[in-house]
């Protein structure tokens, strides 16, 4: 397996670990019947590379891995397994394999060393994917929050006509946050500010979305969405080819779309380390200029 394929599988797998194959056509869970063990193996977990919290205590334990069709291993083989959860029992877990490769020399050398935090590693990987899928990533400060102009006009018209349309159960109650940009990490560098639409509703459908207020500062991971006015006169996200779409707007709908500067999470680490790297590079260039001038 080449490194690009391994990286692709690592992006799909939630539990990646180095392990040693102990038994073929076997399982650690009684729930897996004999007739279903044709492709299951028992693997001892030697080192966890990335994992959700529920799997971080599995080092040294035996787990069941269901191999893909055509995927082959042998007893005693050490491999780097790319897996996702299948079954969780009282004594063990069963996993579904996306693929495996030989244990890498760097990983093998660190078996006895203190490994990186597998939960943090997974969180950082997830955030990198989230940033890669974003249309704009910037750091800045919320200067004001307002209702979209289209919805204000609708409310004004309804008030004048004494009309009160029924409320939708999951109405997002869109608002707009005006963000003053300090640094642009991804997106149009000439922008000095951006308007972000976000659902102010606390309904369970929108509960995890950031709720902005003036004065908040941090990192914004933004995504473009086509929006317009629906039949009830409400601002609504729409399919790109829907009649009534007015424009594309930057939105923040996911809990990872905003991270305050003081929050020591993967986004903060990602851009802080990038800034340190840029500063060090600039310092080296300045030092070279001084040498040349001397």
ChimeraX attribute file (.defattr): number of C-alpha atoms within 10 A of each C-alpha:
attribute: neighborCount
match mode: 1-to-1
recipient: residues
	/A:1	9
	/A:2	7
	/A:3	9
	/A:4	9
	/A:5	11
	/A:6	17
	/A:7	11
	/A:8	10
	/A:9	19
	/A:10	21
	/A:11	16
	/A:12	15
	/A:13	21
	/A:14	19
	/A:15	24
	/A:16	26
	/A:17	24
	/A:18	25
	/A:19	25
	/A:20	21
	/A:21	21
	/A:22	17
	/A:23	17
	/A:24	19
	/A:25	16
	/A:26	21
	/A:27	26
	/A:28	19
	/A:29	17
	/A:30	8
	/A:31	11
	/A:32	15
	/A:33	10
	/A:34	12
	/A:35	8
	/A:36	13
	/A:37	17
	/A:38	12
	/A:39	18
	/A:40	24
	/A:41	25
	/A:42	22
	/A:43	28
	/A:44	20
	/A:45	22
	/A:46	21
	/A:47	23
	/A:48	26
	/A:49	22
	/A:50	25
	/A:51	23
	/A:52	15
	/A:53	11
	/A:54	9
	/A:55	17
	/A:56	16
	/A:57	11
	/A:58	17
	/A:59	16
	/A:60	13
	/A:61	14
	/A:62	23
	/A:63	23
	/A:64	28
	/A:65	29
	/A:66	23
	/A:67	22
	/A:68	14
	/A:69	8
	/A:70	6
	/A:71	12
	/A:72	11
	/A:73	14
	/A:74	12
	/A:75	13
	/A:76	12
	/A:77	13
	/A:78	23
	/A:79	21
	/A:80	24
	/A:81	31
	/A:82	26
	/A:83	25
	/A:84	18
	/A:85	15
	/A:86	13
	/A:87	14
	/A:88	13
	/A:89	11
	/A:90	6
	/A:91	10
	/A:92	15
	/A:93	20
	/A:94	25
	/A:95	21
	/A:96	20
	/A:97	24
	/A:98	17
	/A:99	20
	/A:100	23
	/A:101	15
	/A:102	13
	/A:103	18
	/A:104	12
	/A:105	8
	/A:106	8
	/A:107	17
	/A:108	17
	/A:109	10
	/A:110	12
	/A:111	13
	/A:112	10
	/A:113	9
	/A:114	7
	/A:115	12
	/A:116	12
	/A:117	13
	/A:118	21
	/A:119	20
	/A:120	16
	/A:121	16
	/A:122	23
	/A:123	17
	/A:124	18
	/A:125	16
	/A:126	17
	/A:127	19
	/A:128	16
	/A:129	12
	/A:130	16
	/A:131	21
	/A:132	13
	/A:133	12
	/A:134	18
	/A:135	16
	/A:136	21
	/A:137	20
	/A:138	24
	/A:139	21
	/A:140	22
	/A:141	22
	/A:142	21
	/A:143	16
	/A:144	16
	/A:145	17
	/A:146	13
	/A:147	15
	/A:148	16
	/A:149	12
	/A:150	14
	/A:151	18
	/A:152	15
	/A:153	12
	/A:154	16
	/A:155	17
	/A:156	12
	/A:157	13
	/A:158	14
	/A:159	11
	/A:160	9
	/A:161	9
	/A:162	9
	/A:163	10
	/A:164	9
	/A:165	10
	/A:166	7
	/A:167	8
	/A:168	9
	/A:169	8
	/A:170	12
	/A:171	17
	/A:172	20
	/A:173	19
	/A:174	20
	/A:175	21
	/A:176	23
	/A:177	24
	/A:178	19
	/A:179	25
	/A:180	19
	/A:181	20
	/A:182	16
	/A:183	14
	/A:184	18
	/A:185	17
	/A:186	15
	/A:187	13
	/A:188	12
	/A:189	12
	/A:190	7
	/A:191	12
	/A:192	13
	/A:193	16
	/A:194	19
	/A:195	17
	/A:196	22
	/A:197	26
	/A:198	22
	/A:199	23
	/A:200	19
	/A:201	17
	/A:202	15
	/A:203	14
	/A:204	9
	/A:205	13
	/A:206	20
	/A:207	16
	/A:208	14
	/A:209	21
	/A:210	19
	/A:211	18
	/A:212	24
	/A:213	16
	/A:214	13
	/A:215	11
	/A:216	17
	/A:217	22
	/A:218	19
	/A:219	25
	/A:220	28
	/A:221	28
	/A:222	28
	/A:223	21
	/A:224	16
	/A:225	18
	/A:226	19
	/A:227	21
	/A:228	21
	/A:229	18
	/A:230	14
	/A:231	9
	/A:232	12
	/A:233	17
	/A:234	19
	/A:235	24
	/A:236	21
	/A:237	18
	/A:238	18
	/A:239	13
	/A:240	14
	/A:241	8
	/A:242	11
	/A:243	11
	/A:244	16
	/A:245	17
	/A:246	14
	/A:247	11
	/A:248	15
	/A:249	19
	/A:250	21
	/A:251	26
	/A:252	24
	/A:253	20
	/A:254	17
	/A:255	14
	/A:256	21
	/A:257	21
	/A:258	24
	/A:259	21
	/A:260	17
	/A:261	16
	/A:262	9
	/A:263	11
	/A:264	10
	/A:265	16
	/A:266	20
	/A:267	26
	/A:268	17
	/A:269	13
	/A:270	13
	/A:271	14
	/A:272	13
	/A:273	12
	/A:274	13
	/A:275	12
	/A:276	11
	/A:277	12
	/A:278	12
	/A:279	12
	/A:280	12
	/A:281	12
	/A:282	12
	/A:283	12
	/A:284	12
	/A:285	12
	/A:286	12
	/A:287	12
	/A:288	12
	/A:289	11
	/A:290	10
	/A:291	9
	/A:292	8
	/A:293	7
	/A:294	6
